[in-house]
Amino acid sequence: MKVAIDGPAGSGKSTIARMIAERLGFLYINSGSLYRAIAFLALCEGIDWRDIEKMISLAKKHHFDYLADGSVLVDEERLAEELRTPEVDAIVSQVSAIPQIRAEVNSIIRKISEGKDVVSEGRDITTVVFPDADVKLYLDASPKIRAERRYHERLGKQVPDKNEGDGVASISIEEIRKNIEMRDKLDAQKPIGALKIAEDAIYLDTSDLTIEQVYDKVYKILRARIAHGR
């Protein structure tokens, strides 16, 4: 069974997808983590994301995989907090807008998903990666709510700021909101893999819902589909 979940940054799709995958025993795939991994590698190797040829070579020379919890493996090394820094945030949308990078990431996801029950989430999972998914969902929320969620997520994970030693990243909610709105605009304007709601996707606005409430709604939808053999 393939469950596909799309939505903008901070809409709750990653948390919900992870919870649902764990509950059902499905593999959890976060497509955004692959784009973040490629952006992180570019920063580490001093590659300018504007150098398309080098970015393509970078994506192809490394081996990517997922652990059961959705963590990304790059050449057998697990990456997690490294992918959620302000530096990665600043370029990941531009990296993910490169058509050749999108094609490579989509190919990786499809290959990993072959023959497996999967909950996959991202921005074009329902429209490009798995257009024939058994269940399609689109989670949304206001930019203000999404910025607050990302801010508190960083506080909880104690993401270091390179300019502040071991302290929590100093980026403010307002800065996060501006980054989110910029990314929304870029994602909507991508020539390939633009963020949009699939015609047959179930739309859920999570702005005024707790994670538990969203989870309950999504789980009921999936149980109903499973019960009907769909």
N, C-alpha and C positions, 0 to 999 in steps of 0.2 A: 504493500500500500504506500502511495506517495501523498504526503500532506505538504502543501505549499503555502507559505505565509509571506505576504509582502507588507510593506509599510515604511514610512519615513523613520529617520533616526529618533530614538527615544519613545517610540509608540508602544513599546512593551513587547514587540514581537520576539525578541531574543529570549526574554525571560519566559514567556508563554511557550514558545517552541521547545525550550529546554525542559520545562516542567511536563509538557505533554509527551515528549519523547521518552522521558524517564518513566512516566506512568504506564505507557503502552509498551515499553521495551524496544522502541524504535531508535535508529541511529539519528542523532541530531547534527544537522549541517547548517552552519552559519556562513553564508556566502560572503558576508562583509568581512569576516575574519581572514579570508584569503586575500581580499584586496588590501586589508590592513597589513597582512604579512608581507605582501609585495612592496607596499609603501615603506614598511619598516626596513626591509632588506635594502631598498634604494637609499634610505638615509644612512644605513650602516656602511654601505659600499660607496657612498659619495656620488651616487648617480642622480642627475637632475631628471625629475619626472618628465620634463619636456623633451628629453632625448628618447624619442619613441623606440628607435632601434635597440638602444641599450636596455630599455625597460622590457622589451619583448624578450631579449636574450636573457635578462635576469629571471623572468618568470619561467622560462623554459629550462634553465640550467638547474633549478632547484626541484626537489621532490616534495610534494605536499600531500598530507593525509589528515584524517580526523581521528581523535580518540572518541570513545563512547560518549563522553560528556560534552562533546562539541569543540574541545580544545584543538587548535591547529598544530600539526607537526610539520616542521620544516627540516628536511634532511634528518628525520628521526628526533629532532629536538622540539620539545613542547614550548610554545610561546603563548603567553596569556597577558599579564599586565603590561608587557612591553608594547602591546598593540593598542593600548588605550591612552597614549600620551598626547599632549597638545601638539607635539611635533608631527605625529602620525595623523591626528585629526586635521591638521592644516593642509595636507596634500592628498588624503585618501580619496576625496571626491574627484579630484583631477586625475588621479591614477585610474580610478574605476571608470572614468569616461573614455579612456583609450580603447577603441573598438577591438584591437588585437588582444589587449589584456582581458577584456570581457569574454572574448571567444575562448581564450585559454582557460580562464576560471570556470566558465560554463562546461567546458570539456572535462575538466578535472572533477567537477561535482557530479556530472552524469556518470563518469566512469566509476567513481567511488560508490554511487548509489545503485549500480546494477545488481539486480537480484535481492535487494534489501528493502525492508520496511523503513521509510525515512520521513522525518519531519525536517524540511528544509526551509530556511527563511532568508529574505534579502529584499531586493527592490525590483527584480524582474523575474522572480522565481515562478510566479503564476502565469506570466505572459511569454517568457522566452525560454527559461531553463526547463520547466516542466509544465508546458501548456496543457498537457493531458493528465495532470495530477488528479487523483481521486477526490481530494478536497482542496479547495482554494479559499484562502482567507485574506482579507486586507484589514490590518489594524491601523488606526489613526489616532491622533490627539493634537491639541493645539500646540503651537511652537512654545508658548509660555510653559505649559505643563511638561513638555518634552525636555526643555532646558533645565527645569527644576529636577527632573528625574536624573538626567545626566550628571548634574552637579552633585546630588546626594550619592549617586553611584560612585563618583570619584572620591567623595569624602569617606565612604565606606571601605573603599579599596586602598585608600591612602596612596594615590598615585603620586610619585615624586615629581617635583618640578625641578628641571635642571638648574634653574637659577635660585632655587630656595633650599638647596641641600636635600635633607631627607624629609622636608615638610610636605604638606598636602599641596597639590597643584594650586597656584594662586589665581588661576583663571576664574572670572566671576560668572554668575548666572547670566548676566546680560551679555557677556562675551560669548558664552555658550549658545545663547538664543540667536545671536547674530550669525554665528557659525552654522547653526542648524538651518536658519532661513536661507543663507547663502547656498548650503548644500541642497536644500529642497529645490531651489531655483535651478541649480546645475543638474540635479537628477532629473527634473522634469524636462529639461532641454536637451538631454543626451540624444544624439542621432540614433544610437543603438542602445537598447535596454533602458529606455526612459521609465521613470517611476510613474505608473498609472494603475488604475483599478481594472482588473480583468472583468469582462462582461459577466462571467459566471462565478465571480468571487463573492463571498459573503463579507459585507462591510461591517466593521465594529469600531465605533468611536470610543476610545478608552479614557478620554479626558477626565470623566467624573467617576471612573470605576477603579476599585482596588485591584491589585494583581489577582487576588483570590476570586473576585467577581468575574474578571475576564477569563480566568482559567476555567471556572465552572461553565461559562457560556460555551467556550471552545470545546471543552471535554464532552459536553452534552451533544454538541453538533457531531463530533467524531463518533461517539458511541451510537448515535442514531444511524449514521452512514454505515458503520461496521455491522450493525444489526440487520440492515437491509442489503448487506453484501455489496456495498458501493464504496 
